[in-house]
Amino acid sequence: MLCVNAVDGHGIDRTREVLVTGAAGGVGSIAIVLLAKLGYRVTASSGRPEQAAYLKGLGVESVIDRSTLSSPSKPLLPERWGGVVDTVGSQTLATALAGVAYAGAVAATGLAGGMDLPATVLPFIRRGVTLIGIDSVYCPTPKRLDAWHRLTELLPTGLPGDVVEEINLADVPKRAVAILRGQVRGRSVVKIGH
């Protein structure tokens, strides 16, 4: 929700697509649901083509292979994205930034692809792109409460069932291995005391 609030609050051009990287993961899946609820045209980037139906069921208009973003690109690409929710970082974030339209916004919250940012300042200077770092650990209480309130407004009955899977505490080690292998989609919620 913090990522979606950042992009939505930036006043981006809604005629353009909004890109979500790492789309089949927990943060990406939830961002897609929220952006689609708000009426954005969402494009999902994923390295798992078998998840295309799942992603379209969440509200994406199109799915692109993550390889289109994982290779070095020119400092500026044709303006495609009005906004981006990035959960990957590194080259994926750099390439996404290069394709953001004038006055667009990018909410960066992940580093699954790495902590580096092999980019130039051109998207920021030539196109006025804003890069917004999203931190959920030290997020101030008022901002956190605003996000929770907005979540309840947008999703009064909660997340779709196929986004969340409950697991037992004893299953966490096995689930962690599956997550690292890219075999889990959506959000895993651990039931404590069962």
C-alpha positions in Angstrom: 0.0 0.0 0.0 2.9 2.4 0.7 4.2 1.9 -2.8 0.7 2.4 -4.4 0.2 5.5 -2.2 3.5 7.0 -3.4 2.7 6.4 -7.1 -0.9 7.4 -6.8 -0.2 10.5 -4.8 2.3 11.7 -7.3 -0.4 12.6 -9.9 1.0 10.5 -12.7 -0.5 10.4 -16.2 -3.2 7.7 -15.9 -3.3 7.2 -19.7 0.1 5.5 -19.4 0.8 2.0 -18.1 2.0 1.4 -14.6 4.7 -1.3 -14.4 5.0 -3.7 -11.4 8.2 -5.7 -11.3 8.5 -9.0 -9.4 4.8 -9.1 -10.1 4.1 -12.7 -8.9 5.7 -12.1 -5.5 3.8 -10.9 -2.4 4.4 -7.2 -2.8 3.9 -7.2 -6.5 0.7 -9.2 -6.4 -0.8 -6.9 -3.8 0.3 -3.8 -5.7 -1.4 -5.1 -8.8 -4.7 -5.7 -7.0 -4.6 -2.2 -5.5 -3.5 -0.4 -8.7 -6.2 -2.2 -10.7 -8.8 -1.2 -8.1 -7.8 2.4 -8.5 -8.2 2.2 -12.3 -4.6 2.0 -13.5 -3.6 0.1 -16.6 -1.1 -2.3 -15.0 1.7 -4.2 -16.8 3.4 -7.0 -14.9 7.0 -8.0 -15.2 7.7 -11.6 -14.2 10.2 -14.3 -14.9 7.5 -17.0 -14.6 5.4 -17.1 -17.7 3.3 -19.8 -16.1 1.9 -17.1 -13.8 0.4 -15.0 -16.6 -3.2 -16.2 -15.9 -2.8 -15.6 -12.2 -1.5 -12.0 -12.9 -4.3 -11.3 -15.4 -6.8 -12.5 -12.8 -5.4 -9.9 -10.4 -6.0 -7.1 -12.9 -3.0 -6.7 -15.2 -3.6 -5.8 -18.8 -0.3 -7.3 -20.0 2.6 -9.4 -18.8 6.2 -8.8 -20.0 9.1 -11.2 -19.4 11.5 -9.9 -16.8 14.4 -10.4 -19.3 13.1 -7.2 -21.1 14.2 -5.2 -18.0 17.2 -7.2 -16.8 19.7 -6.2 -19.4 21.6 -2.9 -19.6 19.7 -0.4 -21.7 20.2 3.1 -23.1 20.1 5.8 -20.5 16.7 6.8 -21.9 14.2 4.6 -23.6 10.9 5.5 -25.2 8.4 6.9 -22.6 6.2 4.0 -21.7 5.5 3.9 -17.9 3.6 6.6 -16.1 4.7 4.9 -12.9 6.5 1.9 -11.5 6.3 -0.2 -8.4 9.7 -1.9 -8.3 10.4 -4.9 -6.0 13.5 -6.0 -7.8 16.1 -3.2 -7.9 19.5 -3.3 -9.7 19.3 -3.5 -13.5 15.6 -4.0 -13.5 15.0 -0.7 -11.7 17.6 1.1 -13.9 15.9 -0.1 -17.1 12.4 0.7 -15.8 13.6 4.2 -14.9 14.9 4.7 -18.4 11.4 4.0 -19.8 9.4 6.2 -17.4 7.4 9.1 -19.0 7.8 12.7 -18.2 6.9 13.6 -14.6 6.4 9.9 -13.7 7.1 8.3 -10.4 8.9 5.1 -9.3 8.3 3.5 -5.9 11.3 1.3 -5.1 10.9 -1.2 -2.3 12.9 -4.3 -3.1 16.3 -5.5 -3.9 15.9 -9.1 -5.0 18.0 -8.4 -8.0 20.7 -6.6 -6.1 21.5 -3.4 -4.2 23.3 -1.6 -7.0 21.6 0.9 -9.3 23.4 0.9 -12.7 21.6 4.0 -14.0 22.3 7.6 -15.1 20.7 10.8 -13.9 19.1 11.4 -17.3 15.5 10.1 -16.4 15.6 12.5 -13.4 16.9 15.5 -15.2 15.5 15.2 -18.7 12.1 13.8 -17.7 11.6 15.0 -14.2 11.1 11.4 -12.9 10.8 10.9 -9.2 12.3 7.9 -7.4 10.6 7.3 -4.1 12.2 4.9 -1.7 9.7 2.9 0.3 10.5 1.6 3.7 8.0 -0.4 5.8 10.2 -1.1 8.8 10.8 2.5 10.1 7.7 4.0 8.4 6.3 6.7 10.7 3.0 5.8 12.5 0.8 8.4 10.8 1.9 7.2 7.3 1.5 3.6 8.4 -2.1 4.2 9.7 -3.0 6.0 6.5 -1.9 3.0 4.5 -3.9 0.6 6.7 -6.9 2.8 6.4 -6.7 3.0 2.7 -6.2 -0.8 2.5 -9.5 -1.3 4.3 -11.2 1.1 2.0 -9.9 -0.5 -1.2 -10.1 -4.1 0.0 -12.9 -4.2 2.6 -13.1 -8.0 2.4 -9.4 -8.5 2.3 -7.1 -9.8 -0.4 -8.3 -12.3 -3.0 -7.8 -15.8 -1.8 -5.3 -16.7 -4.5 -2.9 -14.0 -3.3 -2.6 -15.2 0.3 -1.7 -18.7 1.4 -1.7 -19.6 5.1 1.0 -21.9 6.3 1.9 -23.4 9.7 5.0 -22.3 11.6 6.5 -25.8 11.1 6.3 -25.2 7.3 8.4 -22.0 7.2 11.8 -23.6 6.5 10.4 -25.6 3.5 8.5 -22.4 2.3 11.7 -20.3 2.6 13.5 -22.7 0.3 10.6 -22.6 -2.2 10.6 -18.8 -2.1 14.3 -18.6 -2.9 13.8 -21.0 -5.8 11.0 -18.7 -7.2 8.3 -21.4 -6.7 5.9 -19.3 -4.5 3.5 -16.6 -5.7 1.7 -14.1 -3.7 2.0 -13.7 0.1 2.6 -16.5 2.6 1.0 -15.8 6.0 2.3 -17.9 9.0 -0.3 -19.1 11.4 1.2 -19.0 14.9 0.1 -21.4 17.7 -1.6 -23.9 15.5 
